[in-house]
Amino acid sequence: MPTFRELLAEAKSEIREVDPAGAEGRLEEAVFLDVREPDEHDQGAVPGALHIPRGFLESQVESRIADHDQPIVAYCASGARSAFAAQTLSRLGYTNVASLAGGFNKWKDEGRPWKTPQVLTAEQRNRYQRHLLLPEVGEAGQLKLLDAKVLLLGAGGLGSPSALYLAAAGVGTLGIIDMDEVDASNLQRQILHNMDRIGERKVDSAKKTLTAMNPDVNVVTYDVRLGADNVLDIIDGYDVIVDGTDNFPTRYLVNDASLIKRIPVVHGSIFRFEGQVTVFRPYVGPCYRCMIPEPPPPELAPSCAEAGVLGVLCGIVGSIQALEAVKLLLDLGDPLVGRLLHYDSLEQAFRTFKVQRDPACPACGPDAGEIVIAEYDDLCMPHAH
């Protein structure tokens, strides 16, 4: 039986090694692959390194590094595990792999760049373990969610499921704007609230529910009316806006402000048994004014309070909004930019319609003038579904 030294010598004979000076010159072009154990990685790593512990290399690397011709520099503490890792990668078809001679210890001793990575706590690893199992999310994605800021317009029918799932996902900051109080008639669909909260401000009720679910989440409340005087200040600094309002004035107001601040908006709306979701990504896809240039007269656009809505529908549409927000935050999949997803709950059918940017759009078109934030009080007042 071969000894460890013999196996190591065999591996090194099959691979290419690079010294720290040569490796540092490849920081911009190569993927630095850290194959150490999590506790070693957490104490310090090459900046920007991809971490896959040696025991998971074979099962995870092809989903994490899809390009088999991508230059890779594998490293461990001293250069032994990375030699075996480089041998394995070559056998998996990776064509440009080197092992860091002397490992991270030599790299660090020579004063080359390193940092202590931002890492999840043991409690967070347990809480988000189903996310961590997804290579498309992983620890880097979860840390990105914890750093993210999402603003929810409304703590009502759509805002409730959106907020709950975004909090559960570990979105670090959730802003919630709503100037209403909890009423018994809300509880048929607004699942952030309960009987004990009737008469409370909705933002306060929402904060209690979300912080009880996930203490990682910082809930910022805005118990104000969203208007031309405050919209730019409120949305500033958020990564994504989830719009759960049910009236045209607020939608136009948010659309124009989001274009100025270049913040994507996940738009959702519901009516009786039907719902729709789309994503307005400023200057990438259409904006709300591309889709609906002028608001219809109030008599042709009854609110949910006038027409009714099936409570469960809110959960479906609001959850889709939360999903689209997470996709935007993690740059996952194909968000609903330029597509309107329509859901008919009675037929149990989804249909997708293409929405094009309007070259003559007065808000986002190439010839559009300066955007002026204005009120649309003559239409109706803001509410959440």
Buried (B, 14 or more C-beta within 10 A) or exposed (E): EEEEEEBBEBBBEEBEBBBBEEBBEBBEEBBBBBBBBBEBBBEEBBEEBBBBBBEEBBEBBBEBBEEBEBBBBBBBBBBBBBBBBBBBBBEBEBEBBBBBBBBBEBBBEEEBEBEEBEBBEEEBBEBBEEBBEEBEBBBBBBBBBBEBBBBBBBBBBBBBBBBBBBBBBBBBBBBBBBBBBBEEEBBEBBBBBBEEBBEBBBBBBBBBBBBEEBEBBBBBBBBEEBBBEBBBEBBEEBBBBBBBBBBBBBBBBBBBBBBBBEBBBBBBBBBBBBBBBBBBBBEBBBBBBBBEEEBEEBEEBEBBEEEEBBEEBBBBBBBBBBBBBBBBBBEBEEBBBBBBBBBBBEEEEEEEEEBEBBEEBBBBBEEBEEBEBEEBEEBBEBBBB
